[in-house]
Amino acid sequence: MARQARRVTPEYLEKAALHYLERFATPAANLRRVLLRKVERAAREHETDRAQAALWIEALLDKLAGRGLLDDRLYAEGKAASLRRRGDSARTLRNKLLQKGVAPDLVEGLLDGEEEGSEFAAARALARRRRLGPWRA
């Protein structure tokens, strides 16, 4: 039997957002999508005002950003560093950050600030991970 969706209140949305942030680093746009999915599910089962819930979500996102719990720049820098260590290219990095909802100007600023050899270092990391060239067995 499927669980019934909970009624959406500002308190419920805050608890859900904090629980999500405990488990995942995320930009504001992605957290907004997660919370809106919860609202949609609740709206199908209960009489939930979607517009009011959207206002609650925006207020909550502002509150979390003010507390320092949501920082798109910090998320983008961390994710970019992680993807670079994995060996992902600048194009892949750009696409993944944009897909998560990081602002395009923030992504471009982050990629413009990279050093010259970062693409080569990423390619080396990828070759090492896949055991290509001199790293093969």
C-alpha positions in Angstrom: 0.0 0.0 0.0 1.4 3.4 -1.0 2.0 6.0 1.7 -0.3 9.0 1.7 1.4 12.3 1.2 1.5 14.6 4.2 -0.3 18.0 4.2 2.1 20.8 3.2 2.7 23.5 5.8 5.6 25.9 6.2 7.0 23.8 9.1 6.8 20.6 7.0 8.6 22.2 4.1 11.3 23.5 6.4 11.8 20.0 8.0 11.9 18.4 4.6 14.4 20.9 3.3 16.7 20.5 6.3 16.5 16.8 6.0 17.4 16.9 2.3 20.3 19.3 3.1 21.6 17.0 5.8 22.0 14.3 3.1 22.9 16.2 0.0 24.7 19.3 -1.1 22.5 21.1 -3.5 21.9 24.5 -5.2 18.8 26.4 -4.5 17.1 25.6 -7.8 17.4 21.9 -7.2 16.0 22.2 -3.6 13.1 24.2 -5.1 12.4 21.3 -7.5 12.5 18.8 -4.7 10.1 20.8 -2.5 7.8 21.5 -5.4 7.5 17.8 -6.1 6.4 17.3 -2.5 3.8 20.0 -3.0 2.5 18.4 -6.2 2.2 15.1 -4.5 0.3 16.6 -1.6 -1.9 18.6 -4.0 -3.1 15.4 -5.7 -4.2 13.9 -2.4 -5.2 16.9 -0.4 -6.6 20.3 -1.2 -3.3 22.2 -1.3 -2.9 25.7 -2.7 0.1 25.4 -5.0 0.6 29.1 -5.3 0.7 29.6 -1.5 3.1 26.7 -1.2 5.3 28.2 -3.8 5.5 31.4 -1.8 6.4 29.4 1.3 9.2 27.7 -0.6 10.6 30.9 -1.9 10.6 32.4 1.7 12.2 29.2 3.0 14.9 29.3 0.3 15.7 32.9 1.3 15.8 32.0 4.9 18.2 29.0 4.3 20.4 31.1 2.1 20.5 33.8 4.8 21.7 31.2 7.3 24.4 30.0 4.9 22.9 26.6 4.4 22.3 27.2 0.7 25.2 28.6 -1.3 25.2 28.0 -5.1 28.8 29.3 -5.5 30.1 26.9 -2.8 28.2 24.0 -4.3 29.4 24.8 -7.8 33.0 25.0 -6.7 32.9 21.8 -4.8 31.1 19.9 -7.5 33.5 21.3 -10.2 36.5 20.2 -8.1 35.0 16.7 -7.7 34.2 16.3 -11.3 37.7 17.5 -12.3 39.3 14.9 -10.0 37.2 12.3 -11.7 38.5 13.4 -15.1 35.4 15.1 -16.5 35.9 17.7 -19.3 34.8 21.3 -19.0 31.8 20.7 -21.2 30.6 17.8 -19.0 31.2 19.9 -16.0 29.2 22.8 -17.4 26.3 20.5 -18.4 26.1 18.8 -15.0 26.1 22.1 -13.1 23.5 23.7 -15.4 21.4 20.6 -15.1 21.4 20.9 -11.3 20.2 24.5 -11.6 23.3 26.5 -11.1 23.1 29.9 -12.8 24.8 30.0 -16.2 26.8 33.1 -15.4 28.1 31.4 -12.2 29.1 28.4 -14.2 30.9 30.4 -16.9 32.7 32.5 -14.2 33.8 29.3 -12.5 35.1 27.8 -15.8 36.8 31.0 -16.8 38.8 31.0 -13.6 40.3 27.6 -14.1 44.0 27.2 -14.8 45.5 26.3 -18.2 46.4 22.7 -17.5 43.1 21.6 -15.9 41.8 19.9 -19.1 45.0 18.0 -19.4 45.0 17.1 -15.7 41.3 15.9 -16.1 42.3 13.8 -19.1 45.1 12.2 -17.1 42.8 11.4 -14.2 40.3 9.8 -16.6 43.0 7.7 -18.3 44.3 6.6 -14.9 40.8 5.7 -13.7 40.1 3.7 -16.9 43.6 2.2 -16.9 44.5 3.5 -20.3 47.9 4.1 -21.8 50.7 3.9 -19.3 48.3 2.9 -16.5 47.1 -0.3 -18.1 48.0 -3.6 -16.4 
